[in-house]
Amino acid sequence: MLYDEVLHRGYDFGRCCSYGLFISFVIYFVILMHGLASLMLSIETCCSLLEKSSLHEELGSKLDIIGYH
């Protein structure tokens, strides 16, 4: 009788522990994906800013050659 109760409680603990591990893995995965998404967004923003600035410099140098300031 006592053995069955200990076994049942151990099973409940194991099931709860596996649910906890699964939930923590899901939370970790969501945080990781959010971090990657924000990193990609910042890289994309940085690249677009660099593109705009290089385009602006190129346009400015062409305008200097023509004589516009």
Secondary structure as UniProt FT lines:
FT   HELIX           2..66
//
